[in-house]
């Protein structure tokens, strides 16, 4: 149970990667459409809030802030994303680039985890390192986009996220096994012995 608490954020992250990967494999265009519509809804709400803010601000302050023009812009972008979703998807591959950047961030976190394990002289750093390298490599492919269609890129992204999630779950299980064998104190015990010496 303690391992479950210790790895709760990693479990949530890996489950999200797995879910996102499966959805992208099953219906890449549908999922991407949903992302564009949600982004459009956020832009629409932000635009309406900005316009309302303009109307509630005194004229001199409102003239300096440009809340009306920016609000109308965001309303237009939001409505366009909501009602012209297929055009946005066919024209821009920005959503997949976003997936690539998010995956790259996960890769950098895994590189730090690998470095931490190495510096603490803990087992499992090699497996964590392979996971980090694969995550960064998948992210690079997503960002460079060598594919001819957005559908193929989304499917590659989905497959990559499934592989990354499986590796994350395997790393957590391996970490829990090592932790259990060391009596859940592992690193702290070693540090205490090091201080005594």
Secondary structure, 3 states (H helix, E strand, C coil): CHHHHHCHHHHHHHHHHHHHHHHHHHCHHHHHHHHHHHHHHHHHHHHHHHHHHHHHCCHHHHHHHCHHHHHHHHHHHHHHHHHCHHHHHHHCCHHHHHHHHHHHHHHHHHHHHHHHHHHCCCCCHHHHHHHHHHHHHHHHHHHHCCCCCHHHHHHHHHHHHHHHHHHHHHHHHHHHHHHHHCCCCHHHHHHHHHHHC
